[in-house]
Amino acid sequence: MEVPTTGLCYFQYECATLVEPDHKGAAHRASPTMSFSDFLGSCFARMKKVASLQVLRTVYFALVQSILLYGLPAWGSAYPTVIEPIVRTQKMLVRAVANERYRAHTSPLFRRTNIMKFVDLKKASCVRQIIKENSFIRPQHDPPTRFQYFGSMALPRCATTAAQNNYRYFGAKVYNGLPTDYILKVRPSQPRNRNFPVFTQTQLNARK
């Protein structure tokens, strides 16, 4: 069987190689107990040999980041020990997208590939949701008393520390930490939700 060498066709071929037990082009068949993270790692490890960075990024956003965004409401509120396997898998895939060695430091790779970390995706998702709901914004007071500046969101009360990972609390906390000039831009009735992920990535890169 002829092996495709471009784009998503090669990715589909690798998926068939790893999944279908009778695929003739399979040099190393996947074991029945292979995890999904190992499956993704095997696909990207093979595809990076023939695909360009742009193709790998397209496959990453289509297959990986879509799953991360879908699971953010549940994973984002979980303990760090629960999120750690997801973070490790994302780092492994970013190394493959950037075509770097297995133990390469990932912070520069995230910036080079313009891929947001899982924690940054959580922050962006939380703040976008909290801005969309617009349920915790305090009315303007002059002079401000309990808040650093007017327009801050009131943090809901949490009985436990684990509850602070909730979207409503964490989103309001991150929102209050945004620069004042940007908060004044998103306070109107039609917040600029589409521009927020770009702004967040730019700010995070500038602080590193």
Rosetta constraint file for C-alpha pairs under 8 A:
AtomPair CA 1 CA 24 HARMONIC 7.21 0.50
AtomPair CA 1 CA 25 HARMONIC 6.39 0.50
AtomPair CA 3 CA 10 HARMONIC 7.29 0.50
AtomPair CA 3 CA 13 HARMONIC 7.40 0.50
AtomPair CA 4 CA 9 HARMONIC 6.19 0.50
AtomPair CA 4 CA 10 HARMONIC 5.10 0.50
AtomPair CA 4 CA 13 HARMONIC 7.28 0.50
AtomPair CA 5 CA 9 HARMONIC 7.55 0.50
AtomPair CA 5 CA 10 HARMONIC 5.69 0.50
AtomPair CA 5 CA 50 HARMONIC 6.16 0.50
AtomPair CA 5 CA 51 HARMONIC 7.29 0.50
AtomPair CA 6 CA 10 HARMONIC 5.80 0.50
AtomPair CA 6 CA 50 HARMONIC 7.16 0.50
AtomPair CA 6 CA 51 HARMONIC 6.17 0.50
AtomPair CA 7 CA 11 HARMONIC 6.88 0.50
AtomPair CA 7 CA 51 HARMONIC 6.32 0.50
AtomPair CA 7 CA 55 HARMONIC 5.69 0.50
AtomPair CA 7 CA 56 HARMONIC 7.96 0.50
AtomPair CA 8 CA 12 HARMONIC 6.15 0.50
AtomPair CA 8 CA 55 HARMONIC 7.63 0.50
AtomPair CA 8 CA 59 HARMONIC 7.11 0.50
AtomPair CA 9 CA 13 HARMONIC 6.23 0.50
AtomPair CA 10 CA 14 HARMONIC 6.22 0.50
AtomPair CA 10 CA 47 HARMONIC 6.89 0.50
AtomPair CA 11 CA 15 HARMONIC 6.24 0.50
AtomPair CA 11 CA 43 HARMONIC 6.80 0.50
AtomPair CA 11 CA 47 HARMONIC 6.54 0.50
AtomPair CA 12 CA 16 HARMONIC 6.26 0.50
AtomPair CA 13 CA 17 HARMONIC 6.15 0.50
AtomPair CA 14 CA 18 HARMONIC 6.21 0.50
AtomPair CA 14 CA 43 HARMONIC 5.80 0.50
AtomPair CA 14 CA 46 HARMONIC 7.57 0.50
AtomPair CA 14 CA 47 HARMONIC 7.69 0.50
AtomPair CA 15 CA 19 HARMONIC 5.98 0.50
AtomPair CA 15 CA 43 HARMONIC 6.72 0.50
AtomPair CA 16 CA 20 HARMONIC 5.32 0.50
AtomPair CA 16 CA 23 HARMONIC 6.93 0.50
AtomPair CA 17 CA 21 HARMONIC 7.86 0.50
AtomPair CA 17 CA 23 HARMONIC 5.95 0.50
AtomPair CA 17 CA 25 HARMONIC 6.40 0.50
AtomPair CA 17 CA 26 HARMONIC 4.87 0.50
AtomPair CA 17 CA 29 HARMONIC 6.92 0.50
AtomPair CA 18 CA 26 HARMONIC 7.06 0.50
AtomPair CA 18 CA 28 HARMONIC 7.66 0.50
AtomPair CA 18 CA 29 HARMONIC 5.59 0.50
AtomPair CA 18 CA 30 HARMONIC 5.16 0.50
AtomPair CA 18 CA 39 HARMONIC 7.41 0.50
AtomPair CA 19 CA 29 HARMONIC 7.53 0.50
AtomPair CA 19 CA 30 HARMONIC 6.55 0.50
AtomPair CA 21 CA 29 HARMONIC 6.75 0.50
AtomPair CA 30 CA 34 HARMONIC 6.48 0.50
AtomPair CA 34 CA 38 HARMONIC 6.27 0.50
AtomPair CA 34 CA 39 HARMONIC 6.63 0.50
AtomPair CA 35 CA 39 HARMONIC 6.22 0.50
AtomPair CA 36 CA 40 HARMONIC 6.20 0.50
AtomPair CA 37 CA 41 HARMONIC 6.10 0.50
AtomPair CA 37 CA 89 HARMONIC 6.12 0.50
AtomPair CA 38 CA 42 HARMONIC 6.09 0.50
AtomPair CA 39 CA 43 HARMONIC 6.32 0.50
AtomPair CA 40 CA 44 HARMONIC 6.19 0.50
AtomPair CA 40 CA 93 HARMONIC 7.64 0.50
AtomPair CA 41 CA 45 HARMONIC 5.90 0.50
AtomPair CA 41 CA 89 HARMONIC 7.97 0.50
AtomPair CA 41 CA 92 HARMONIC 7.00 0.50
AtomPair CA 41 CA 93 HARMONIC 6.24 0.50
AtomPair CA 41 CA 96 HARMONIC 7.80 0.50
AtomPair CA 42 CA 46 HARMONIC 6.29 0.50
AtomPair CA 43 CA 47 HARMONIC 6.07 0.50
AtomPair CA 44 CA 48 HARMONIC 5.87 0.50
AtomPair CA 44 CA 56 HARMONIC 7.74 0.50
AtomPair CA 44 CA 93 HARMONIC 6.88 0.50
AtomPair CA 44 CA 96 HARMONIC 5.94 0.50
AtomPair CA 44 CA 97 HARMONIC 7.16 0.50
AtomPair CA 45 CA 49 HARMONIC 7.33 0.50
AtomPair CA 45 CA 96 HARMONIC 5.88 0.50
AtomPair CA 46 CA 50 HARMONIC 7.83 0.50
AtomPair CA 47 CA 51 HARMONIC 5.79 0.50
AtomPair CA 47 CA 56 HARMONIC 7.80 0.50
AtomPair CA 48 CA 52 HARMONIC 7.10 0.50
AtomPair CA 48 CA 53 HARMONIC 7.97 0.50
AtomPair CA 48 CA 56 HARMONIC 7.07 0.50
AtomPair CA 48 CA 96 HARMONIC 6.45 0.50
AtomPair CA 48 CA 97 HARMONIC 6.64 0.50
AtomPair CA 48 CA 99 HARMONIC 6.38 0.50
AtomPair CA 51 CA 55 HARMONIC 6.08 0.50
AtomPair CA 51 CA 56 HARMONIC 6.56 0.50
AtomPair CA 52 CA 56 HARMONIC 6.30 0.50
AtomPair CA 53 CA 57 HARMONIC 6.10 0.50
AtomPair CA 53 CA 97 HARMONIC 6.36 0.50
AtomPair CA 53 CA 98 HARMONIC 6.77 0.50
AtomPair CA 54 CA 58 HARMONIC 6.21 0.50
AtomPair CA 55 CA 59 HARMONIC 6.28 0.50
AtomPair CA 56 CA 60 HARMONIC 6.07 0.50
AtomPair CA 56 CA 97 HARMONIC 5.51 0.50
AtomPair CA 57 CA 61 HARMONIC 6.14 0.50
AtomPair CA 57 CA 97 HARMONIC 6.58 0.50
AtomPair CA 57 CA 113 HARMONIC 7.46 0.50
AtomPair CA 58 CA 62 HARMONIC 6.11 0.50
AtomPair CA 59 CA 63 HARMONIC 5.89 0.50
AtomPair CA 59 CA 64 HARMONIC 7.71 0.50
AtomPair CA 60 CA 64 HARMONIC 5.09 0.50
AtomPair CA 60 CA 65 HARMONIC 6.36 0.50
AtomPair CA 60 CA 97 HARMONIC 7.90 0.50
AtomPair CA 61 CA 65 HARMONIC 4.81 0.50
AtomPair CA 61 CA 66 HARMONIC 6.31 0.50
AtomPair CA 62 CA 66 HARMONIC 5.95 0.50
AtomPair CA 63 CA 67 HARMONIC 6.71 0.50
AtomPair CA 64 CA 68 HARMONIC 6.40 0.50
AtomPair CA 65 CA 69 HARMONIC 6.08 0.50
AtomPair CA 66 CA 70 HARMONIC 6.19 0.50
AtomPair CA 67 CA 71 HARMONIC 6.25 0.50
AtomPair CA 68 CA 72 HARMONIC 6.01 0.50
AtomPair CA 68 CA 118 HARMONIC 7.53 0.50
AtomPair CA 69 CA 121 HARMONIC 7.55 0.50
AtomPair CA 71 CA 75 HARMONIC 5.83 0.50
AtomPair CA 71 CA 76 HARMONIC 7.83 0.50
AtomPair CA 72 CA 76 HARMONIC 4.97 0.50
AtomPair CA 72 CA 77 HARMONIC 7.95 0.50
AtomPair CA 72 CA 122 HARMONIC 6.44 0.50
AtomPair CA 72 CA 125 HARMONIC 7.91 0.50
AtomPair CA 73 CA 77 HARMONIC 6.67 0.50
AtomPair CA 73 CA 167 HARMONIC 7.34 0.50
AtomPair CA 74 CA 78 HARMONIC 6.71 0.50
AtomPair CA 75 CA 82 HARMONIC 7.66 0.50
AtomPair CA 75 CA 83 HARMONIC 6.48 0.50
AtomPair CA 76 CA 83 HARMONIC 7.80 0.50
AtomPair CA 76 CA 122 HARMONIC 6.05 0.50
AtomPair CA 76 CA 165 HARMONIC 7.06 0.50
AtomPair CA 76 CA 166 HARMONIC 7.75 0.50
AtomPair CA 76 CA 167 HARMONIC 7.71 0.50
AtomPair CA 77 CA 163 HARMONIC 7.93 0.50
AtomPair CA 77 CA 165 HARMONIC 4.73 0.50
AtomPair CA 77 CA 166 HARMONIC 5.27 0.50
AtomPair CA 77 CA 167 HARMONIC 7.00 0.50
AtomPair CA 78 CA 82 HARMONIC 6.17 0.50
AtomPair CA 78 CA 83 HARMONIC 6.78 0.50
AtomPair CA 78 CA 165 HARMONIC 7.10 0.50
AtomPair CA 79 CA 83 HARMONIC 6.63 0.50
AtomPair CA 79 CA 162 HARMONIC 7.40 0.50
AtomPair CA 80 CA 84 HARMONIC 6.00 0.50
AtomPair CA 81 CA 85 HARMONIC 7.81 0.50
AtomPair CA 82 CA 86 HARMONIC 7.95 0.50
AtomPair CA 83 CA 87 HARMONIC 6.31 0.50
AtomPair CA 84 CA 88 HARMONIC 6.16 0.50
AtomPair CA 85 CA 89 HARMONIC 6.14 0.50
AtomPair CA 86 CA 90 HARMONIC 6.19 0.50
AtomPair CA 87 CA 91 HARMONIC 6.22 0.50
AtomPair CA 87 CA 118 HARMONIC 6.50 0.50
AtomPair CA 88 CA 92 HARMONIC 6.21 0.50
AtomPair CA 89 CA 93 HARMONIC 6.30 0.50
AtomPair CA 90 CA 94 HARMONIC 6.14 0.50
AtomPair CA 90 CA 117 HARMONIC 7.84 0.50
AtomPair CA 90 CA 118 HARMONIC 7.65 0.50
AtomPair CA 91 CA 95 HARMONIC 6.23 0.50
AtomPair CA 91 CA 106 HARMONIC 6.34 0.50
AtomPair CA 92 CA 96 HARMONIC 6.50 0.50
AtomPair CA 92 CA 102 HARMONIC 7.26 0.50
AtomPair CA 93 CA 97 HARMONIC 6.16 0.50
AtomPair CA 94 CA 98 HARMONIC 6.09 0.50
AtomPair CA 94 CA 106 HARMONIC 7.36 0.50
AtomPair CA 94 CA 109 HARMONIC 6.86 0.50
AtomPair CA 94 CA 110 HARMONIC 6.93 0.50
AtomPair CA 94 CA 113 HARMONIC 7.88 0.50
AtomPair CA 95 CA 99 HARMONIC 5.89 0.50
AtomPair CA 95 CA 100 HARMONIC 5.17 0.50
AtomPair CA 95 CA 101 HARMONIC 6.81 0.50
AtomPair CA 95 CA 102 HARMONIC 6.74 0.50
AtomPair CA 95 CA 104 HARMONIC 7.08 0.50
AtomPair CA 95 CA 106 HARMONIC 6.92 0.50
AtomPair CA 95 CA 109 HARMONIC 6.99 0.50
AtomPair CA 96 CA 100 HARMONIC 6.26 0.50
AtomPair CA 96 CA 101 HARMONIC 7.98 0.50
AtomPair CA 97 CA 113 HARMONIC 7.69 0.50
AtomPair CA 98 CA 109 HARMONIC 6.49 0.50
AtomPair CA 98 CA 112 HARMONIC 7.85 0.50
AtomPair CA 98 CA 113 HARMONIC 6.71 0.50
AtomPair CA 100 CA 104 HARMONIC 6.35 0.50
AtomPair CA 105 CA 109 HARMONIC 7.33 0.50
AtomPair CA 106 CA 110 HARMONIC 6.18 0.50
AtomPair CA 107 CA 111 HARMONIC 6.69 0.50
AtomPair CA 108 CA 112 HARMONIC 6.11 0.50
AtomPair CA 109 CA 113 HARMONIC 6.01 0.50
AtomPair CA 110 CA 114 HARMONIC 5.74 0.50
AtomPair CA 110 CA 115 HARMONIC 5.15 0.50
AtomPair CA 110 CA 116 HARMONIC 6.47 0.50
AtomPair CA 110 CA 117 HARMONIC 7.06 0.50
AtomPair CA 111 CA 115 HARMONIC 6.70 0.50
AtomPair CA 111 CA 205 HARMONIC 7.22 0.50
AtomPair CA 116 CA 120 HARMONIC 6.01 0.50
AtomPair CA 116 CA 121 HARMONIC 6.20 0.50
AtomPair CA 116 CA 201 HARMONIC 7.00 0.50
AtomPair CA 117 CA 121 HARMONIC 6.18 0.50
AtomPair CA 118 CA 122 HARMONIC 6.30 0.50
AtomPair CA 119 CA 123 HARMONIC 6.39 0.50
AtomPair CA 120 CA 124 HARMONIC 6.15 0.50
AtomPair CA 120 CA 200 HARMONIC 7.92 0.50
AtomPair CA 120 CA 201 HARMONIC 7.85 0.50
AtomPair CA 121 CA 125 HARMONIC 6.02 0.50
AtomPair CA 122 CA 126 HARMONIC 6.00 0.50
AtomPair CA 123 CA 127 HARMONIC 6.18 0.50
AtomPair CA 123 CA 170 HARMONIC 7.90 0.50
AtomPair CA 123 CA 171 HARMONIC 6.82 0.50
AtomPair CA 123 CA 174 HARMONIC 6.85 0.50
AtomPair CA 124 CA 128 HARMONIC 6.06 0.50
AtomPair CA 124 CA 196 HARMONIC 7.15 0.50
AtomPair CA 124 CA 197 HARMONIC 6.03 0.50
AtomPair CA 124 CA 200 HARMONIC 6.83 0.50
AtomPair CA 125 CA 129 HARMONIC 6.13 0.50
AtomPair CA 126 CA 130 HARMONIC 6.13 0.50
AtomPair CA 126 CA 167 HARMONIC 5.61 0.50
AtomPair CA 126 CA 168 HARMONIC 7.44 0.50
AtomPair CA 126 CA 170 HARMONIC 6.89 0.50
AtomPair CA 126 CA 171 HARMONIC 4.36 0.50
AtomPair CA 126 CA 172 HARMONIC 7.91 0.50
AtomPair CA 127 CA 131 HARMONIC 5.97 0.50
AtomPair CA 127 CA 171 HARMONIC 4.72 0.50
AtomPair CA 127 CA 172 HARMONIC 6.85 0.50
AtomPair CA 127 CA 174 HARMONIC 6.72 0.50
AtomPair CA 127 CA 175 HARMONIC 5.80 0.50
AtomPair CA 128 CA 132 HARMONIC 6.08 0.50
AtomPair CA 128 CA 193 HARMONIC 6.14 0.50
AtomPair CA 128 CA 196 HARMONIC 7.33 0.50
AtomPair CA 129 CA 133 HARMONIC 6.16 0.50
AtomPair CA 129 CA 171 HARMONIC 7.59 0.50
AtomPair CA 130 CA 134 HARMONIC 5.93 0.50
AtomPair CA 130 CA 135 HARMONIC 7.35 0.50
AtomPair CA 130 CA 136 HARMONIC 7.86 0.50
AtomPair CA 130 CA 167 HARMONIC 7.99 0.50
AtomPair CA 130 CA 168 HARMONIC 6.72 0.50
AtomPair CA 130 CA 171 HARMONIC 5.91 0.50
AtomPair CA 130 CA 172 HARMONIC 6.58 0.50
AtomPair CA 131 CA 186 HARMONIC 7.67 0.50
AtomPair CA 131 CA 187 HARMONIC 7.99 0.50
AtomPair CA 131 CA 191 HARMONIC 7.07 0.50
AtomPair CA 131 CA 193 HARMONIC 7.99 0.50
AtomPair CA 132 CA 191 HARMONIC 7.33 0.50
AtomPair CA 132 CA 193 HARMONIC 7.88 0.50
AtomPair CA 136 CA 153 HARMONIC 5.02 0.50
AtomPair CA 136 CA 154 HARMONIC 5.51 0.50
AtomPair CA 136 CA 155 HARMONIC 7.54 0.50
AtomPair CA 136 CA 172 HARMONIC 7.54 0.50
AtomPair CA 137 CA 151 HARMONIC 6.06 0.50
AtomPair CA 137 CA 152 HARMONIC 6.08 0.50
AtomPair CA 137 CA 153 HARMONIC 4.42 0.50
AtomPair CA 137 CA 154 HARMONIC 6.62 0.50
AtomPair CA 138 CA 150 HARMONIC 7.44 0.50
AtomPair CA 138 CA 151 HARMONIC 5.74 0.50
AtomPair CA 138 CA 152 HARMONIC 6.19 0.50
AtomPair CA 138 CA 153 HARMONIC 5.76 0.50
AtomPair CA 138 CA 154 HARMONIC 6.66 0.50
AtomPair CA 139 CA 150 HARMONIC 7.59 0.50
AtomPair CA 139 CA 151 HARMONIC 6.73 0.50
AtomPair CA 140 CA 144 HARMONIC 7.95 0.50
AtomPair CA 140 CA 150 HARMONIC 5.51 0.50
AtomPair CA 140 CA 151 HARMONIC 6.24 0.50
AtomPair CA 141 CA 145 HARMONIC 7.94 0.50
AtomPair CA 141 CA 150 HARMONIC 6.42 0.50
AtomPair CA 144 CA 148 HARMONIC 7.20 0.50
AtomPair CA 144 CA 149 HARMONIC 6.14 0.50
AtomPair CA 144 CA 150 HARMONIC 5.93 0.50
AtomPair CA 147 CA 152 HARMONIC 6.54 0.50
AtomPair CA 148 CA 152 HARMONIC 7.58 0.50
AtomPair CA 149 CA 180 HARMONIC 7.77 0.50
AtomPair CA 151 CA 183 HARMONIC 7.47 0.50
AtomPair CA 151 CA 184 HARMONIC 7.76 0.50
AtomPair CA 151 CA 187 HARMONIC 7.63 0.50
AtomPair CA 152 CA 175 HARMONIC 7.72 0.50
AtomPair CA 152 CA 176 HARMONIC 5.48 0.50
AtomPair CA 153 CA 172 HARMONIC 5.74 0.50
AtomPair CA 153 CA 173 HARMONIC 7.72 0.50
AtomPair CA 153 CA 175 HARMONIC 7.46 0.50
AtomPair CA 153 CA 176 HARMONIC 6.41 0.50
AtomPair CA 154 CA 172 HARMONIC 7.18 0.50
AtomPair CA 155 CA 168 HARMONIC 7.99 0.50
AtomPair CA 155 CA 169 HARMONIC 5.77 0.50
AtomPair CA 155 CA 172 HARMONIC 6.23 0.50
AtomPair CA 155 CA 173 HARMONIC 6.90 0.50
AtomPair CA 156 CA 168 HARMONIC 7.46 0.50
AtomPair CA 156 CA 169 HARMONIC 6.01 0.50
AtomPair CA 158 CA 163 HARMONIC 5.77 0.50
AtomPair CA 158 CA 164 HARMONIC 6.38 0.50
AtomPair CA 159 CA 163 HARMONIC 7.00 0.50
AtomPair CA 160 CA 164 HARMONIC 7.26 0.50
AtomPair CA 161 CA 165 HARMONIC 7.80 0.50
AtomPair CA 162 CA 166 HARMONIC 7.96 0.50
AtomPair CA 163 CA 169 HARMONIC 7.97 0.50
AtomPair CA 164 CA 169 HARMONIC 5.62 0.50
AtomPair CA 164 CA 170 HARMONIC 6.11 0.50
AtomPair CA 165 CA 169 HARMONIC 6.83 0.50
AtomPair CA 165 CA 170 HARMONIC 5.68 0.50
AtomPair CA 166 CA 170 HARMONIC 5.88 0.50
AtomPair CA 167 CA 171 HARMONIC 5.41 0.50
AtomPair CA 168 CA 172 HARMONIC 6.16 0.50
AtomPair CA 169 CA 173 HARMONIC 6.17 0.50
AtomPair CA 170 CA 174 HARMONIC 6.17 0.50
AtomPair CA 171 CA 175 HARMONIC 6.02 0.50
AtomPair CA 172 CA 176 HARMONIC 6.14 0.50
AtomPair CA 173 CA 177 HARMONIC 6.57 0.50
AtomPair CA 174 CA 178 HARMONIC 6.71 0.50
AtomPair CA 175 CA 183 HARMONIC 7.92 0.50
AtomPair CA 178 CA 182 HARMONIC 6.97 0.50
AtomPair CA 178 CA 183 HARMONIC 6.70 0.50
AtomPair CA 179 CA 183 HARMONIC 6.48 0.50
AtomPair CA 180 CA 184 HARMONIC 6.28 0.50
AtomPair CA 181 CA 185 HARMONIC 6.62 0.50
AtomPair CA 182 CA 186 HARMONIC 6.55 0.50
AtomPair CA 183 CA 187 HARMONIC 6.06 0.50
AtomPair CA 184 CA 188 HARMONIC 7.80 0.50
AtomPair CA 185 CA 191 HARMONIC 7.45 0.50
AtomPair CA 185 CA 192 HARMONIC 7.77 0.50
AtomPair CA 186 CA 190 HARMONIC 7.36 0.50
AtomPair CA 186 CA 191 HARMONIC 4.44 0.50
AtomPair CA 186 CA 192 HARMONIC 5.85 0.50
AtomPair CA 187 CA 191 HARMONIC 6.33 0.50
AtomPair CA 192 CA 196 HARMONIC 6.79 0.50
AtomPair CA 195 CA 199 HARMONIC 6.27 0.50
AtomPair CA 196 CA 200 HARMONIC 6.02 0.50
AtomPair CA 197 CA 201 HARMONIC 6.21 0.50
AtomPair CA 198 CA 202 HARMONIC 6.18 0.50
AtomPair CA 199 CA 203 HARMONIC 6.14 0.50
AtomPair CA 200 CA 204 HARMONIC 6.12 0.50
AtomPair CA 201 CA 205 HARMONIC 6.13 0.50
AtomPair CA 202 CA 206 HARMONIC 6.19 0.50
AtomPair CA 203 CA 207 HARMONIC 6.35 0.50
AtomPair CA 204 CA 208 HARMONIC 6.49 0.50
